[in-house]
Amino acid sequence: MRTVPIPVDTAKLTITCVKAPRPRVLNRDTGEIKTDKHGNTVFEITASVEDEFGRIELMKIATTGEPSIKAGDQLNPVGLLGYVWEISGRWGISYRASALLPAAEAANA
């Protein structure tokens, strides 16, 4: 099943890193690390996402290359896309951004 990426509008969201970036592990038994089609390591962060109504959810966001962010930083995920997936009757949404920037840095850019 091939999924079409869905752009995520982050304008009304407050996104905060709650778990620092780490390489995404494909196989826990072998320790194999996920890479993109160019061989670059894919990193993953866990973020708290708060909408304009105060609802909060946790979200994992992947990106290529290690972002210069730490737990507690507010984020600006550049080019955030959601991918709906389904495997054996289970489904979810995985998220990927072209870059994860600290919100203060993004505001100055």
MARGUMI-469041 format. One record per residue: residue number from 1; residue in one letter; x, y, z of N, C-alpha, C, O in turn. Coordinates in steps of 0.1 Angstrom, whole numbers, plus 5000, padded with zeros to 4 digits. Atoms other than C-alpha are relative to their C-alpha. Layout:
% MARGUMI-469041
<rec num="NUM" residu="a" n_c1="X" n_c2="Y" n_c3="Z" ca_c1="X" ca_c2="Y" ca_c3="Z" c_c1="X" c_c2="Y" c_c3="Z" o_c1="X" o_c2="Y" o_c3="Z"/>
...
END
This chain:
% MARGUMI-469041
<rec num="1" residu="m" n_c1="5008" n_c2="4988" n_c3="5000" ca_c1="5000" ca_c2="5000" ca_c3="5000" c_c1="5009" c_c2="5012" c_c3="5000" o_c1="5017" o_c2="5014" o_c3="5009"/>
<rec num="2" residu="r" n_c1="4992" n_c2="4988" n_c3="5001" ca_c1="5015" ca_c2="5033" ca_c3="4989" c_c1="4991" c_c2="5012" c_c3="5006" o_c1="4980" o_c2="5013" o_c3="5002"/>
<rec num="3" residu="t" n_c1="5008" n_c2="4989" n_c3="4994" ca_c1="5004" ca_c2="5064" ca_c3="5009" c_c1="5005" c_c2="5013" c_c3="4994" o_c1="5016" o_c2="5015" o_c3="4990"/>
<rec num="4" residu="v" n_c1="4997" n_c2="4986" n_c3="5005" ca_c1="5003" ca_c2="5100" ca_c3="4998" c_c1="5002" c_c2="5009" c_c3="5012" o_c1="4994" o_c2="5009" o_c3="5021"/>
<rec num="5" residu="p" n_c1="4997" n_c2="4992" n_c3="4988" ca_c1="5019" ca_c2="5124" ca_c3="5022" c_c1="4990" c_c2="5012" c_c3="5001" o_c1="4986" o_c2="5018" o_c3="4991"/>
<rec num="6" residu="i" n_c1="5009" n_c2="4989" n_c3="4997" ca_c1="4996" ca_c2="5150" ca_c3="5038" c_c1="5007" c_c2="5011" c_c3="5007" o_c1="5013" o_c2="5009" o_c3="5018"/>
<rec num="7" residu="p" n_c1="4994" n_c2="4989" n_c3="4993" ca_c1="5010" ca_c2="5185" ca_c3="5046" c_c1="4993" c_c2="5003" c_c3="5013" o_c1="4981" o_c2="5003" o_c3="5014"/>
<rec num="8" residu="v" n_c1="5006" n_c2="4996" n_c3="4987" ca_c1="5005" ca_c2="5195" ca_c3="5082" c_c1="5002" c_c2="5015" c_c3="5002" o_c1="5013" o_c2="5020" o_c3="5002"/>
<rec num="9" residu="d" n_c1="4999" n_c2="4986" n_c3="4998" ca_c1="4996" ca_c2="5231" ca_c3="5089" c_c1="5003" c_c2="5002" c_c3="5015" o_c1="4995" o_c2="4998" o_c3="5024"/>
<rec num="10" residu="t" n_c1="4995" n_c2="4998" n_c3="4987" ca_c1="5016" ca_c2="5240" ca_c3="5120" c_c1="4997" c_c2="5014" c_c3="5006" o_c1="5002" o_c2="5017" o_c3="5017"/>
<rec num="11" residu="a" n_c1="5002" n_c2="4986" n_c3="4996" ca_c1="5005" ca_c2="5277" ca_c3="5122" c_c1="4993" c_c2="5002" c_c3="5013" o_c1="4997" o_c2="5011" o_c3="5021"/>
<rec num="12" residu="k" n_c1="5007" n_c2="4998" n_c3="4987" ca_c1="4982" ca_c2="5272" ca_c3="5152" c_c1="5004" c_c2="4990" c_c3="5010" o_c1="4996" o_c2="4987" o_c3="5020"/>
<rec num="13" residu="l" n_c1="4995" n_c2="5010" n_c3="4990" ca_c1="5003" ca_c2="5245" ca_c3="5170" c_c1="5012" c_c2="5005" c_c3="5007" o_c1="5020" o_c2="5013" o_c3="5002"/>
<rec num="14" residu="t" n_c1="4988" n_c2="4998" n_c3="4993" ca_c1="5028" ca_c2="5248" ca_c3="5197" c_c1="5007" c_c2="4987" c_c3="5002" o_c1="5001" o_c2="4978" o_c3="5008"/>
<rec num="15" residu="i" n_c1="4993" n_c2="5012" n_c3="5000" ca_c1="5054" ca_c2="5221" ca_c3="5193" c_c1="5012" c_c2="5001" c_c3="5008" o_c1="5021" o_c2="5009" o_c3="5006"/>
<rec num="16" residu="t" n_c1="4988" n_c2="5000" n_c3="4991" ca_c1="5079" ca_c2="5213" ca_c3="5220" c_c1="5006" c_c2="4987" c_c3="5001" o_c1="5000" o_c2="4976" o_c3="5002"/>
<rec num="17" residu="c" n_c1="4993" n_c2="5013" n_c3="4999" ca_c1="5106" ca_c2="5187" ca_c3="5220" c_c1="5000" c_c2="4995" c_c3="5014" o_c1="5004" o_c2="5002" o_c3="5024"/>
<rec num="18" residu="v" n_c1="5000" n_c2="5005" n_c3="4986" ca_c1="5102" ca_c2="5164" ca_c3="5250" c_c1="5010" c_c2="4988" c_c3="5001" o_c1="5013" o_c2="4984" o_c3="5012"/>
<rec num="19" residu="k" n_c1="4990" n_c2="5010" n_c3="5000" ca_c1="5128" ca_c2="5138" ca_c3="5240" c_c1="5010" c_c2="5003" c_c3="4989" o_c1="5006" o_c2="5004" o_c3="4977"/>
<rec num="20" residu="a" n_c1="4989" n_c2="4996" n_c3="5009" ca_c1="5161" ca_c2="5147" ca_c3="5223" c_c1="5001" c_c2="4991" c_c3="4988" o_c1="4997" o_c2="4979" o_c3="4988"/>
<rec num="21" residu="p" n_c1="4999" n_c2="5008" n_c3="5012" ca_c1="5169" ca_c2="5136" ca_c3="5188" c_c1="5009" c_c2="4987" c_c3="5002" o_c1="5019" o_c2="4988" o_c3="5009"/>
<rec num="22" residu="r" n_c1="4991" n_c2="5012" n_c3="5000" ca_c1="5183" ca_c2="5100" ca_c3="5184" c_c1="4997" c_c2="4993" c_c3="4987" o_c1="4987" o_c2="4994" o_c3="4981"/>
<rec num="23" residu="p" n_c1="5001" n_c2="5008" n_c3="5012" ca_c1="5189" ca_c2="5078" ca_c3="5154" c_c1="4988" c_c2="4991" c_c3="5001" o_c1="4986" o_c2="4984" o_c3="5011"/>
<rec num="24" residu="r" n_c1="5011" n_c2="5009" n_c3="5000" ca_c1="5158" ca_c2="5058" ca_c3="5144" c_c1="5005" c_c2="4986" c_c3="4997" o_c1="5012" o_c2="4983" o_c3="4988"/>
<rec num="25" residu="v" n_c1="4995" n_c2="5014" n_c3="5001" ca_c1="5164" ca_c2="5021" ca_c3="5149" c_c1="4990" c_c2="4992" c_c3="4992" o_c1="4978" o_c2="4992" o_c3="4995"/>
<rec num="26" residu="l" n_c1="5008" n_c2="5008" n_c3="5009" ca_c1="5150" ca_c2="4998" ca_c3="5122" c_c1="4998" c_c2="4986" c_c3="5006" o_c1="4987" o_c2="4981" o_c3="5007"/>
<rec num="27" residu="n" n_c1="5001" n_c2="5013" n_c3="4995" ca_c1="5158" ca_c2="4965" ca_c3="5139" c_c1="5007" c_c2="5000" c_c3="5014" o_c1="5019" o_c2="5002" o_c3="5015"/>
<rec num="28" residu="r" n_c1="4994" n_c2="5000" n_c3="4986" ca_c1="5163" ca_c2="4963" ca_c3="5177" c_c1="5009" c_c2="4989" c_c3="5002" o_c1="5019" o_c2="4990" o_c3="5011"/>
<rec num="29" residu="d" n_c1="4991" n_c2="5011" n_c3="4998" ca_c1="5179" ca_c2="4929" ca_c3="5175" c_c1="5014" c_c2="5002" c_c3="4994" o_c1="5024" o_c2="4998" o_c3="5000"/>
<rec num="30" residu="t" n_c1="4987" n_c2="4998" n_c3="5006" ca_c1="5206" ca_c2="4939" ca_c3="5151" c_c1="5006" c_c2="5014" c_c3="5002" o_c1="5018" o_c2="5017" o_c3="5000"/>
<rec num="31" residu="g" n_c1="4995" n_c2="4986" n_c3="4998" ca_c1="5208" ca_c2="4976" ca_c3="5160" c_c1="5001" c_c2="5008" c_c3="4987" o_c1="5007" o_c2="5019" o_c3="4987"/>
<rec num="32" residu="e" n_c1="5000" n_c2="4993" n_c3="5013" ca_c1="5203" ca_c2="4986" ca_c3="5123" c_c1="4993" c_c2="5013" c_c3="5001" o_c1="4982" o_c2="5014" o_c3="5006"/>
<rec num="33" residu="i" n_c1="5005" n_c2="4986" n_c3="4999" ca_c1="5198" ca_c2="5024" ca_c3="5120" c_c1="4994" c_c2="5003" c_c3="4986" o_c1="4999" o_c2="4999" o_c3="4976"/>
<rec num="34" residu="k" n_c1="5006" n_c2="4996" n_c3="5012" ca_c1="5174" ca_c2="5038" ca_c3="5094" c_c1="5007" c_c2="5011" c_c3="4993" o_c1="5013" o_c2="5020" o_c3="4999"/>
<rec num="35" residu="t" n_c1="4993" n_c2="4990" n_c3="5008" ca_c1="5189" ca_c2="5058" ca_c3="5066" c_c1="4990" c_c2="5004" c_c3="4988" o_c1="4981" o_c2="4996" o_c3="4985"/>
<rec num="36" residu="d" n_c1="5008" n_c2="4996" n_c3="5012" ca_c1="5173" ca_c2="5078" ca_c3="5037" c_c1="5006" c_c2="4995" c_c3="4988" o_c1="5016" o_c2="4987" o_c3="4988"/>
<rec num="37" residu="k" n_c1="4995" n_c2="5005" n_c3="5013" ca_c1="5178" ca_c2="5071" ca_c3="5000" c_c1="5014" c_c2="5004" c_c3="4997" o_c1="5020" o_c2="4998" o_c3="4987"/>
<rec num="38" residu="h" n_c1="4986" n_c2="4995" n_c3="5003" ca_c1="5211" ca_c2="5090" ca_c3="5001" c_c1="5010" c_c2="4995" c_c3="5010" o_c1="5021" o_c2="4998" o_c3="5010"/>
<rec num="39" residu="g" n_c1="4991" n_c2="5006" n_c3="4990" ca_c1="5225" ca_c2="5070" ca_c3="5030" c_c1="5002" c_c2="5008" c_c3="5013" o_c1="5010" o_c2="5005" o_c3="5021"/>
<rec num="40" residu="n" n_c1="4999" n_c2="4991" n_c3="4988" ca_c1="5220" ca_c2="5098" ca_c3="5056" c_c1="4991" c_c2="4994" c_c3="5011" o_c1="4981" o_c2="4989" o_c3="5009"/>
<rec num="41" residu="t" n_c1="5007" n_c2="5005" n_c3="4989" ca_c1="5209" ca_c2="5088" ca_c3="5091" c_c1="4987" c_c2="5008" c_c3="5003" o_c1="4987" o_c2="5020" o_c3="5002"/>
<rec num="42" residu="v" n_c1="5013" n_c2="4994" n_c3="4996" ca_c1="5173" ca_c2="5094" ca_c3="5100" c_c1="4999" c_c2="5001" c_c3="5015" o_c1="5000" o_c2="4991" o_c3="5022"/>
<rec num="43" residu="f" n_c1="5001" n_c2="4997" n_c3="4986" ca_c1="5168" ca_c2="5110" ca_c3="5134" c_c1="4985" c_c2="5001" c_c3="5004" o_c1="4977" o_c2="5005" o_c3="4995"/>
<rec num="44" residu="e" n_c1="5014" n_c2="4999" n_c3="4996" ca_c1="5136" ca_c2="5110" ca_c3="5154" c_c1="4999" c_c2="5007" c_c3="5014" o_c1="5008" o_c2="5005" o_c3="5022"/>
<rec num="45" residu="i" n_c1="5003" n_c2="4993" n_c3="4987" ca_c1="5123" ca_c2="5133" ca_c3="5182" c_c1="4986" c_c2="4997" c_c3="5004" o_c1="4977" o_c2="4994" o_c3="4996"/>
<rec num="46" residu="t" n_c1="5014" n_c2="5001" n_c3="4995" ca_c1="5093" ca_c2="5130" ca_c3="5204" c_c1="4996" c_c2="5014" c_c3="5004" o_c1="5004" o_c2="5021" o_c3="5011"/>
<rec num="47" residu="a" n_c1="5005" n_c2="4987" n_c3="4997" ca_c1="5073" ca_c2="5162" ca_c3="5207" c_c1="4986" c_c2="5000" c_c3="5006" o_c1="4978" o_c2="4992" o_c3="5003"/>
<rec num="48" residu="s" n_c1="5013" n_c2="4997" n_c3="4995" ca_c1="5044" ca_c2="5176" ca_c3="5226" c_c1="4994" c_c2="5010" c_c3="4991" o_c1="5000" o_c2="5020" o_c3="4988"/>
<rec num="49" residu="v" n_c1="5007" n_c2="4991" n_c3="5010" ca_c1="5019" ca_c2="5192" ca_c3="5202" c_c1="4987" c_c2="5005" c_c3="5007" o_c1="4978" o_c2="4997" o_c3="5010"/>
<rec num="50" residu="e" n_c1="5012" n_c2="4994" n_c3="4994" ca_c1="4993" ca_c2="5216" ca_c3="5216" c_c1="4993" c_c2="5008" c_c3="4990" o_c1="4999" o_c2="5017" o_c3="4983"/>
<rec num="51" residu="d" n_c1="5008" n_c2="4992" n_c3="5009" ca_c1="4965" ca_c2="5230" ca_c3="5195" c_c1="4995" c_c2="5012" c_c3="5006" o_c1="4997" o_c2="5015" o_c3="5018"/>
<rec num="52" residu="e" n_c1="5006" n_c2="4987" n_c3="4995" ca_c1="4947" ca_c2="5263" ca_c3="5198" c_c1="4990" c_c2="4999" c_c3="5011" o_c1="4987" o_c2="5009" o_c3="5018"/>
<rec num="53" residu="f" n_c1="5010" n_c2="5003" n_c3="4989" ca_c1="4922" ca_c2="5247" ca_c3="5222" c_c1="5006" c_c2="4994" c_c3="5012" o_c1="4998" o_c2="4991" o_c3="5022"/>
<rec num="54" residu="g" n_c1="4993" n_c2="5005" n_c3="4989" ca_c1="4948" ca_c2="5235" ca_c3="5246" c_c1="5001" c_c2="4984" c_c3="5001" o_c1="5006" o_c2="4979" o_c3="5011"/>
<rec num="55" residu="r" n_c1="4998" n_c2="5015" n_c3="5000" ca_c1="4946" ca_c2="5198" ca_c3="5236" c_c1="5014" c_c2="4997" c_c3="4997" o_c1="5021" o_c2="5003" o_c3="4988"/>
<rec num="56" residu="i" n_c1="4986" n_c2="5004" n_c3="5002" ca_c1="4980" ca_c2="5181" ca_c3="5238" c_c1="5001" c_c2="4985" c_c3="4996" o_c1="4994" o_c2="4977" o_c3="5002"/>
<rec num="57" residu="e" n_c1="4997" n_c2="5013" n_c3="5004" ca_c1="4992" ca_c2="5150" ca_c3="5220" c_c1="5015" c_c2="4998" c_c3="4999" o_c1="5022" o_c2="5008" o_c3="4996"/>
<rec num="58" residu="l" n_c1="4986" n_c2="5003" n_c3="5003" ca_c1="5026" ca_c2="5133" ca_c3="5217" c_c1="5001" c_c2="4996" c_c3="4986" o_c1="4993" o_c2="4989" o_c3="4980"/>
<rec num="59" residu="m" n_c1="4997" n_c2="5004" n_c3="5014" ca_c1="5041" ca_c2="5129" ca_c3="5182" c_c1="5014" c_c2="4998" c_c3="4998" o_c1="5023" o_c2="5005" o_c3="5004"/>
<rec num="60" residu="k" n_c1="4986" n_c2="5002" n_c3="5004" ca_c1="5073" ca_c2="5114" ca_c3="5169" c_c1="5001" c_c2="5006" c_c3="4986" o_c1="4993" o_c2="5003" o_c3="4977"/>
<rec num="61" residu="i" n_c1="4997" n_c2="4994" n_c3="5013" ca_c1="5088" ca_c2="5133" ca_c3="5140" c_c1="5014" c_c2="4996" c_c3="4996" o_c1="5024" o_c2="4997" o_c3="5004"/>
<rec num="62" residu="a" n_c1="4987" n_c2="5004" n_c3="5006" ca_c1="5116" ca_c2="5120" ca_c3="5118" c_c1="5005" c_c2="5011" c_c3="4991" o_c1="4998" o_c2="5019" o_c3="4985"/>
<rec num="63" residu="t" n_c1="4993" n_c2="4991" n_c3="5010" ca_c1="5141" ca_c2="5141" ca_c3="5098" c_c1="5014" c_c2="4994" c_c3="4997" o_c1="5019" o_c2="4986" o_c3="5005"/>
<rec num="64" residu="t" n_c1="4987" n_c2="5004" n_c3="5004" ca_c1="5173" ca_c2="5135" ca_c3="5080" c_c1="5011" c_c2="5009" c_c3="5006" o_c1="5009" o_c2="5021" o_c3="5005"/>
<rec num="65" residu="g" n_c1="4989" n_c2="4992" n_c3="4994" ca_c1="5205" ca_c2="5146" ca_c3="5098" c_c1="4996" c_c2="5004" c_c3="5014" o_c1="4984" o_c2="5006" o_c3="5017"/>
<rec num="66" residu="e" n_c1="5003" n_c2="4997" n_c3="4986" ca_c1="5208" ca_c2="5154" ca_c3="5135" c_c1="4996" c_c2="5015" c_c3="5002" o_c1="5005" o_c2="5023" o_c3="5000"/>
<rec num="67" residu="p" n_c1="5004" n_c2="4986" n_c3="4997" ca_c1="5188" ca_c2="5185" ca_c3="5144" c_c1="5007" c_c2="5006" c_c3="5012" o_c1="5009" o_c2="4998" o_c3="5022"/>
<rec num="68" residu="s" n_c1="4993" n_c2="4994" n_c3="4988" ca_c1="5204" ca_c2="5210" ca_c3="5168" c_c1="4989" c_c2="5005" c_c3="5010" o_c1="4988" o_c2="5017" o_c3="5012"/>
<rec num="69" residu="i" n_c1="5010" n_c2="4997" n_c3="4990" ca_c1="5176" ca_c2="5209" ca_c3="5193" c_c1="5001" c_c2="4991" c_c3="5012" o_c1="5008" o_c2="4980" o_c3="5012"/>
<rec num="70" residu="k" n_c1="4999" n_c2="5008" n_c3="4987" ca_c1="5172" ca_c2="5196" ca_c3="5229" c_c1="4986" c_c2="4999" c_c3="5006" o_c1="4977" o_c2="5007" o_c3="5003"/>
<rec num="71" residu="a" n_c1="5013" n_c2="5001" n_c3="4993" ca_c1="5143" ca_c2="5186" ca_c3="5252" c_c1="4998" c_c2="5014" c_c3="5006" o_c1="5006" o_c2="5020" o_c3="5012"/>
<rec num="72" residu="g" n_c1="5004" n_c2="4987" n_c3="4995" ca_c1="5124" ca_c2="5217" ca_c3="5262" c_c1="4999" c_c2="5011" c_c3="4989" o_c1="4993" o_c2="5021" o_c3="4992"/>
<rec num="73" residu="d" n_c1="5000" n_c2="4990" n_c3="5011" ca_c1="5130" ca_c2="5236" ca_c3="5229" c_c1="4986" c_c2="5000" c_c3="4993" o_c1="4981" o_c2="4989" o_c3="4990"/>
<rec num="74" residu="q" n_c1="5012" n_c2="4999" n_c3="5008" ca_c1="5099" ca_c2="5249" ca_c3="5211" c_c1="5005" c_c2="4998" c_c3="4985" o_c1="5016" o_c2="5004" o_c3="4982"/>
<rec num="75" residu="l" n_c1="4996" n_c2="5003" n_c3="5013" ca_c1="5101" ca_c2="5237" ca_c3="5175" c_c1="4992" c_c2="5006" c_c3="4989" o_c1="4981" o_c2="5010" o_c3="4990"/>
<rec num="76" residu="n" n_c1="5006" n_c2="4997" n_c3="5012" ca_c1="5094" ca_c2="5247" ca_c3="5140" c_c1="5003" c_c2="4989" c_c3="4990" o_c1="5014" o_c2="4989" o_c3="4985"/>
<rec num="77" residu="p" n_c1="4997" n_c2="5010" n_c3="5009" ca_c1="5091" ca_c2="5216" ca_c3="5119" c_c1="4998" c_c2="5005" c_c3="4985" o_c1="4986" o_c2="5007" o_c3="4981"/>
<rec num="78" residu="v" n_c1="5001" n_c2="4995" n_c3="5014" ca_c1="5098" ca_c2="5227" ca_c3="5083" c_c1="4996" c_c2="4989" c_c3="4991" o_c1="5001" o_c2="4978" o_c3="4991"/>
<rec num="79" residu="g" n_c1="5004" n_c2="5010" n_c3="5010" ca_c1="5079" ca_c2="5209" ca_c3="5056" c_c1="4994" c_c2="4987" c_c3="5007" o_c1="4997" o_c2="4976" o_c3="5002"/>
<rec num="80" residu="l" n_c1="5006" n_c2="5012" n_c3="4993" ca_c1="5060" ca_c2="5186" ca_c3="5081" c_c1="4989" c_c2="4993" c_c3="4992" o_c1="4980" o_c2="4999" o_c3="4987"/>
<rec num="81" residu="l" n_c1="5009" n_c2="5008" n_c3="5008" ca_c1="5042" ca_c2="5158" ca_c3="5063" c_c1="4995" c_c2="4988" c_c3="5009" o_c1="5003" o_c2="4983" o_c3="5017"/>
<rec num="82" residu="g" n_c1="5005" n_c2="5012" n_c3="4993" ca_c1="5020" ca_c2="5130" ca_c3="5077" c_c1="4997" c_c2="4989" c_c3="4990" o_c1="4992" o_c2="4992" o_c3="4979"/>
<rec num="83" residu="y" n_c1="5002" n_c2="5012" n_c3="5009" ca_c1="5019" ca_c2="5095" ca_c3="5062" c_c1="4991" c_c2="4990" c_c3="5008" o_c1="4995" o_c2="4985" o_c3="5019"/>
<rec num="84" residu="v" n_c1="5009" n_c2="5009" n_c3="4994" ca_c1="4989" ca_c2="5073" ca_c3="5071" c_c1="5005" c_c2="4986" c_c3="4996" o_c1="5008" o_c2="4984" o_c3="4984"/>
<rec num="85" residu="w" n_c1="4996" n_c2="5014" n_c3="5003" ca_c1="4999" ca_c2="5036" ca_c3="5073" c_c1="4991" c_c2="4990" c_c3="5007" o_c1="4984" o_c2="4993" o_c3="5016"/>
<rec num="86" residu="e" n_c1="5008" n_c2="5011" n_c3="4994" ca_c1="4982" ca_c2="5003" ca_c3="5080" c_c1="5007" c_c2="4987" c_c3="4998" o_c1="5012" o_c2="4984" o_c3="4987"/>
<rec num="87" residu="i" n_c1="4993" n_c2="5013" n_c3="5000" ca_c1="4997" ca_c2="4969" ca_c3="5088" c_c1="4992" c_c2="4991" c_c3="5009" o_c1="4989" o_c2="4993" o_c3="5021"/>
<rec num="88" residu="s" n_c1="5007" n_c2="5011" n_c3="4993" ca_c1="4977" ca_c2="4938" ca_c3="5098" c_c1="4988" c_c2="5006" c_c3="5008" o_c1="4986" o_c2="5002" o_c3="5020"/>
<rec num="89" residu="g" n_c1="5011" n_c2="4995" n_c3="4994" ca_c1="4946" ca_c2="4958" ca_c3="5107" c_c1="5003" c_c2="5011" c_c3="5010" o_c1="4994" o_c2="5017" o_c3="5016"/>
<rec num="90" residu="r" n_c1="4996" n_c2="4988" n_c3="4991" ca_c1="4965" ca_c2="4984" ca_c3="5128" c_c1="5004" c_c2="5011" c_c3="4991" o_c1="5009" o_c2="5009" o_c3="4980"/>
<rec num="91" residu="w" n_c1="4997" n_c2="4989" n_c3="5008" ca_c1="4970" ca_c2="5019" ca_c3="5115" c_c1="5005" c_c2="5011" c_c3="5009" o_c1="5004" o_c2="5011" o_c3="5021"/>
<rec num="92" residu="g" n_c1="4995" n_c2="4988" n_c3="4993" ca_c1="4986" ca_c2="5052" ca_c3="5125" c_c1="5005" c_c2="5010" c_c3="4990" o_c1="5003" o_c2="5008" o_c3="4978"/>
<rec num="93" residu="i" n_c1="4994" n_c2="4989" n_c3="5009" ca_c1="5003" ca_c2="5083" ca_c3="5111" c_c1="5014" c_c2="5002" c_c3="5004" o_c1="5017" o_c2="5004" o_c3="5016"/>
<rec num="94" residu="s" n_c1="4986" n_c2="4996" n_c3="4997" ca_c1="5040" ca_c2="5088" ca_c3="5109" c_c1="5003" c_c2="5013" c_c3="4994" o_c1="4998" o_c2="5017" o_c3="4984"/>
<rec num="95" residu="y" n_c1="4997" n_c2="4987" n_c3="5004" ca_c1="5055" ca_c2="5122" ca_c3="5106" c_c1="5014" c_c2="5002" c_c3="4996" o_c1="5023" o_c2="4996" o_c3="5002"/>
<rec num="96" residu="r" n_c1="4987" n_c2="4997" n_c3="5005" ca_c1="5085" ca_c2="5135" ca_c3="5087" c_c1="5001" c_c2="5015" c_c3="4997" o_c1="4992" o_c2="5021" o_c3="4991"/>
<rec num="97" residu="a" n_c1="4998" n_c2="4986" n_c3="5003" ca_c1="5099" ca_c2="5170" ca_c3="5084" c_c1="5014" c_c2="5001" c_c3="4992" o_c1="5023" o_c2="4993" o_c3="4994"/>
<rec num="98" residu="s" n_c1="4987" n_c2="4998" n_c3="5007" ca_c1="5126" ca_c2="5183" ca_c3="5060" c_c1="5011" c_c2="5006" c_c3="5009" o_c1="5022" o_c2="5004" o_c3="5007"/>
<rec num="99" residu="a" n_c1="4991" n_c2="4995" n_c3="4990" ca_c1="5141" ca_c2="5201" ca_c3="5090" c_c1="4993" c_c2="5003" c_c3="5013" o_c1="4981" o_c2="5006" o_c3="5013"/>
<rec num="100" residu="l" n_c1="5006" n_c2="4997" n_c3="4987" ca_c1="5135" ca_c2="5206" ca_c3="5127" c_c1="5008" c_c2="5011" c_c3="5006" o_c1="5020" o_c2="5009" o_c3="5010"/>
<rec num="101" residu="l" n_c1="4993" n_c2="4988" n_c3="4995" ca_c1="5145" ca_c2="5241" ca_c3="5139" c_c1="4994" c_c2="5005" c_c3="5013" o_c1="4982" o_c2="5004" o_c3="5015"/>
<rec num="102" residu="p" n_c1="5005" n_c2="4994" n_c3="4988" ca_c1="5143" ca_c2="5257" ca_c3="5173" c_c1="4991" c_c2="5012" c_c3="4995" o_c1="4995" o_c2="5019" o_c3="4986"/>
<rec num="103" residu="a" n_c1="5010" n_c2="4989" n_c3="5004" ca_c1="5113" ca_c2="5282" ca_c3="5171" c_c1="5007" c_c2="5013" c_c3="5000" o_c1="5004" o_c2="5021" o_c3="4991"/>
<rec num="104" residu="a" n_c1="4994" n_c2="4987" n_c3="4999" ca_c1="5135" ca_c2="5311" ca_c3="5181" c_c1="5009" c_c2="5002" c_c3="4987" o_c1="5009" o_c2="5013" o_c3="4982"/>
<rec num="105" residu="e" n_c1="4991" n_c2="4999" n_c3="5012" ca_c1="5160" ca_c2="5304" ca_c3="5152" c_c1="4991" c_c2="5002" c_c3="4988" o_c1="4995" o_c2="5009" o_c3="4979"/>
<rec num="106" residu="a" n_c1="5009" n_c2="4999" n_c3="5012" ca_c1="5131" ca_c2="5300" ca_c3="5127" c_c1="4994" c_c2="5014" c_c3="4999" o_c1="4992" o_c2="5019" o_c3="4988"/>
<rec num="107" residu="a" n_c1="5005" n_c2="4987" n_c3="5000" ca_c1="5117" ca_c2="5333" ca_c3="5138" c_c1="5010" c_c2="5011" c_c3="4995" o_c1="5006" o_c2="5021" o_c3="4988"/>
<rec num="108" residu="n" n_c1="4990" n_c2="4991" n_c3="5004" ca_c1="5150" ca_c2="5350" ca_c3="5131" c_c1="5004" c_c2="4999" c_c3="4985" o_c1="5010" o_c2="5007" o_c3="4979"/>
<rec num="109" residu="a" n_c1="4996" n_c2="5003" n_c3="5014" ca_c1="5154" ca_c2="5334" ca_c3="5096" c_c1="4991" c_c2="5008" c_c3="4990" o_c1="4993" o_c2="5006" o_c3="4978"/>
END
